[in-house]
Amino acid sequence: MPIDPALPYDPNNIFAKILRGEIPNRTVYEDDHVLAFEDIHPQAPYHVLVIPKGAYVSWDDFSQRASDTEIAAFVRAVGRIARDAGLAKPGYRLLANIGRDGHQEMPHMHMHILAGKPLGPILAR
């Protein structure tokens, strides 16, 4: 069920558990502020989730409360992950769902990097 981005952060969400090492993942990238790992239910041949290590519910929450250092690290990490995977030339999609209408299902801010085939239109017409 989609979440309300105004809800408080839930420290027991799956991504928080991954950050604490309680749930294993297939790490693609990690630095002081960011963790990226393969999606367990990929929607494209290449599907990686990129999350900040801070407790942020959504992109809206992250953009308001994260430090400039955290924001810069996140944006640079997304670009680096895509370049390192060879996705810059063929292209890729970035997706962040925010709130109920955006169909956000996980109460921890995250970005999807999807690639590996032509992905078609974002929304059904």
C-alpha contacts under 8 A as a table, 3 or more apart, distances in Angstrom:
res1	aa1	res2	aa2	distance
1	M	103	H	7.75
1	M	105	E	5.92
2	P	99	G	6.49
2	P	100	R	4.70
2	P	101	D	7.71
2	P	102	G	7.85
2	P	103	H	4.87
2	P	104	Q	4.88
2	P	105	E	4.57
2	P	106	M	7.79
3	I	7	L	7.83
3	I	99	G	5.38
3	I	100	R	5.27
3	I	103	H	7.39
3	I	104	Q	5.76
3	I	105	E	5.82
3	I	106	M	7.28
3	I	107	P	6.76
4	D	7	L	5.64
4	D	99	G	4.88
4	D	100	R	5.72
5	P	57	V	6.08
5	P	58	S	5.85
5	P	60	D	7.57
5	P	61	D	7.42
5	P	98	I	6.67
5	P	99	G	4.94
5	P	100	R	7.84
5	P	107	P	7.48
6	A	57	V	7.95
7	L	57	V	7.66
8	P	57	V	7.26
9	Y	55	A	6.48
9	Y	56	Y	6.49
9	Y	57	V	5.47
9	Y	107	P	6.66
9	Y	108	H	7.28
10	D	13	N	5.72
10	D	107	P	6.78
10	D	108	H	7.99
11	P	16	A	5.88
11	P	17	K	7.86
11	P	55	A	7.59
12	N	16	A	6.10
12	N	17	K	6.35
13	N	16	A	5.37
13	N	17	K	6.41
13	N	106	M	7.29
13	N	107	P	6.72
13	N	108	H	7.28
14	I	17	K	5.05
14	I	18	I	6.22
14	I	23	I	7.70
14	I	106	M	7.82
15	F	18	I	4.89
15	F	19	L	6.16
15	F	51	I	7.93
15	F	108	H	6.57
16	A	19	L	5.02
16	A	20	R	6.29
16	A	55	A	7.87
16	A	108	H	7.56
17	K	20	R	5.05
17	K	21	G	6.23
17	K	22	E	5.11
17	K	23	I	5.83
18	I	21	G	5.02
18	I	22	E	5.70
18	I	23	I	4.78
18	I	24	P	6.34
18	I	25	N	6.95
19	L	22	E	7.62
19	L	35	L	7.77
19	L	53	K	6.90
20	R	23	I	7.84
21	G	24	P	6.46
25	N	37	F	6.33
25	N	38	E	7.23
26	R	37	F	5.26
26	R	38	E	5.58
27	T	30	E	7.28
27	T	35	L	7.29
27	T	36	A	5.84
27	T	37	F	4.22
27	T	38	E	6.67
28	V	35	L	7.88
28	V	36	A	5.38
28	V	37	F	4.96
28	V	38	E	6.85
28	V	48	V	7.81
28	V	81	I	7.73
29	Y	34	V	7.75
29	Y	35	L	5.90
29	Y	36	A	4.98
29	Y	37	F	6.91
29	Y	77	A	7.95
29	Y	81	I	7.00
30	E	33	H	7.75
30	E	34	V	5.59
30	E	35	L	4.52
30	E	36	A	6.26
31	D	34	V	5.39
31	D	35	L	6.71
32	D	53	K	7.78
33	H	52	P	5.78
33	H	53	K	5.25
33	H	54	G	7.30
33	H	70	E	5.96
33	H	73	A	6.47
33	H	74	F	7.09
34	V	50	V	7.00
34	V	51	I	5.77
34	V	52	P	4.57
34	V	53	K	5.41
34	V	73	A	7.15
34	V	74	F	6.12
34	V	77	A	7.22
35	L	50	V	5.90
35	L	51	I	5.45
35	L	52	P	6.40
35	L	53	K	6.68
36	A	48	V	6.56
36	A	49	L	5.45
36	A	50	V	4.22
36	A	51	I	6.20
37	F	48	V	5.47
37	F	49	L	5.47
37	F	50	V	6.69
38	E	42	P	7.83
38	E	47	H	6.10
38	E	48	V	4.44
38	E	49	L	6.19
39	D	42	P	5.30
39	D	47	H	5.71
39	D	48	V	5.36
39	D	49	L	6.01
42	P	45	P	6.98
42	P	46	Y	7.27
42	P	47	H	5.34
43	Q	46	Y	7.99
43	Q	47	H	6.50
43	Q	114	L	7.44
44	A	47	H	5.71
44	A	114	L	5.87
44	A	115	A	6.02
44	A	116	G	6.53
44	A	117	K	7.19
44	A	119	L	7.87
45	P	114	L	7.64
45	P	115	A	6.36
45	P	116	G	5.04
45	P	117	K	6.99
46	Y	113	I	7.46
46	Y	114	L	5.51
46	Y	115	A	4.95
46	Y	116	G	5.42
47	H	112	H	6.73
47	H	113	I	5.57
47	H	114	L	4.66
47	H	115	A	6.69
48	V	112	H	5.77
48	V	113	I	5.18
48	V	114	L	6.78
49	L	110	H	6.41
49	L	111	M	5.65
49	L	112	H	4.72
49	L	113	I	6.39
50	V	78	V	7.01
50	V	110	H	5.52
50	V	111	M	5.10
50	V	112	H	6.40
50	V	113	I	7.67
51	I	74	F	7.87
51	I	108	H	7.65
51	I	109	M	6.24
51	I	110	H	4.60
51	I	111	M	6.57
52	P	55	A	7.70
52	P	56	Y	7.66
52	P	70	E	7.61
52	P	74	F	6.64
52	P	109	M	7.04
52	P	110	H	7.18
54	G	66	A	7.88
55	A	108	H	6.94
56	Y	59	W	7.77
56	Y	61	D	5.82
56	Y	62	F	5.42
56	Y	107	P	7.94
56	Y	108	H	5.63
56	Y	109	M	5.58
57	V	61	D	5.94
57	V	62	F	7.24
57	V	107	P	4.92
57	V	108	H	4.37
57	V	109	M	5.07
58	S	61	D	5.08
58	S	62	F	6.06
58	S	97	N	8.00
58	S	98	I	5.91
58	S	99	G	7.57
58	S	107	P	6.86
58	S	108	H	6.04
58	S	109	M	4.13
58	S	110	H	7.28
59	W	62	F	4.96
59	W	63	S	5.92
59	W	96	A	7.27
59	W	98	I	6.56
59	W	109	M	5.67
59	W	110	H	7.53
60	D	63	S	5.30
60	D	64	Q	6.31
60	D	98	I	7.45
61	D	64	Q	5.26
61	D	65	R	6.05
61	D	66	A	7.87
62	F	65	R	5.39
62	F	66	A	5.15
62	F	71	I	7.82
62	F	109	M	7.08
63	S	66	A	6.05
63	S	71	I	7.32
66	A	69	T	7.97
66	A	70	E	5.95
66	A	71	I	6.34
67	S	70	E	5.16
67	S	71	I	6.29
68	D	71	I	5.14
68	D	72	A	6.04
69	T	72	A	5.23
69	T	73	A	6.02
70	E	73	A	5.09
70	E	74	F	6.11
71	I	74	F	5.17
71	I	75	V	6.27
72	A	75	V	5.28
72	A	76	R	6.01
73	A	76	R	5.21
73	A	77	A	5.90
74	F	77	A	5.07
74	F	78	V	6.30
75	V	78	V	5.32
75	V	79	G	6.52
76	R	79	G	5.22
76	R	80	R	6.08
77	A	80	R	5.00
77	A	81	I	5.97
78	V	81	I	5.29
78	V	82	A	6.34
78	V	113	I	7.90
79	G	82	A	5.27
79	G	83	R	6.15
80	R	83	R	5.08
80	R	84	D	5.88
81	I	84	D	5.17
81	I	85	A	6.17
82	A	85	A	5.19
82	A	86	G	6.40
82	A	87	L	5.21
82	A	88	A	6.31
82	A	92	Y	7.81
82	A	113	I	7.59
83	R	86	G	5.07
83	R	87	L	5.67
83	R	88	A	5.44
84	D	87	L	7.59
86	G	89	K	7.10
86	G	90	P	7.99
87	L	90	P	5.67
87	L	91	G	5.43
87	L	92	Y	6.18
87	L	115	A	7.10
87	L	116	G	7.85
88	A	91	G	5.26
88	A	92	Y	7.17
91	G	115	A	6.94
92	Y	113	I	6.82
92	Y	114	L	5.70
92	Y	115	A	4.64
92	Y	116	G	7.60
93	R	112	H	7.79
93	R	113	I	5.79
93	R	114	L	5.11
93	R	115	A	6.39
93	R	119	L	7.92
94	L	111	M	6.59
94	L	112	H	5.57
94	L	113	I	4.92
94	L	114	L	6.52
95	L	111	M	5.64
95	L	112	H	4.97
95	L	113	I	6.71
95	L	114	L	7.93
96	A	104	Q	8.00
96	A	109	M	7.95
96	A	110	H	6.32
96	A	111	M	4.83
96	A	112	H	6.34
97	N	102	G	4.90
97	N	103	H	5.86
97	N	104	Q	4.69
97	N	111	M	8.00
98	I	101	D	7.42
98	I	102	G	4.89
98	I	103	H	6.67
98	I	104	Q	5.11
99	G	102	G	5.27
99	G	103	H	6.09
99	G	104	Q	5.15
100	R	103	H	4.96
100	R	104	Q	6.07
101	D	104	Q	7.85
104	Q	107	P	7.48
106	M	109	M	7.60
115	A	118	P	7.59
115	A	119	L	7.28
119	L	122	I	7.86
121	P	124	A	6.93
